[in-house]
Amino acid sequence: MKKIEAIIRKSKFSNVKDALHEVGVNFFSYWDVTGLGNEQEGHVYRGVSYSTSDIQRRYLSIVVNDDFEAIAIKAIIDSASTGEVGDGKIFVSHIDEVYRIRTGEKGGNTLK
């Protein structure tokens, strides 16, 4: 099993959520976050200068069976990308075990 953590633009969340549902990833957690990035230039909007490193982000935490890893990552990239600096990052790590609290069941079937 894999844990996919993605930091995306908050404005792209609906697109990413829909794309994940389309490929069969129906459960994940998310948080609103703010962070600092590598971008050095700011932008001006309606006469106000702001740093794009402070754009609101959404942090997604998704656990999938190994066979869904590439599918989920592709769905996130395709739906979150604007082609601009600040689109976000995806981190993938290995999950040793998953337990369903209600039944005590463990393993990949708990993700269904």
NUFI-608802 format. One record per residue (C-alpha): y, x, z; residue in one letter. Coordinates in steps of 0.2 Angstrom, whole numbers, plus 5000, padded with zeros to 4 digits. Layout:
! residues N
YXZa...
END
This chain:
! residues 112
500050005000m501850054997k503450025005k504950014993i506650025000e508049994988a509950004991i510849894978i512549824974r512749664984k513349584968s511649614959k510549544973f510249374965s509649464949n508549574958v507849434969k507449334953d506649484945a505549514959l504949334960h504549334942e503349484944v502549404959g503449494974v503849344984n504149415001f505449555007f506749585020s508549625016y510149675026w511949695021d512449875023v513849995019t513650175016g514450325008l513950404992g514350554981n515650474970e517350554972q518450444962e519150274967g519650124957h521150014956v520949824957y522549714956r523649864961g522549914976v521650074976s519950074984y518450194985s516850134976t515850224989s516250085001d515649944990i514549824999q512749854997r511149765001r509649855008y507949785003l506249825011s504749775001i502949815005v501749794990v499949834986n499849994975d499549904959d501249814961f502249974965e502750014947a503049834942i504249804957a505149964954i505449924936k506049744940a507349824953i507949954940i508049824926d508949694936s510049804947a510749934934s512549914928t512550094921g513950144932e513950264947v513450174963g512050064956d510950124971g509350214976k507550164978i506450254990f504550244990v503350285005s501550255009h501050125021i499350165031d499049985037e499749805038v499249675050y499549485050r500149445067i499549265067r497649305063t497549485067g496849515049e497249685042k497349765025g498149725008g497649545008n498849515022t500249535009l499649384999k
END
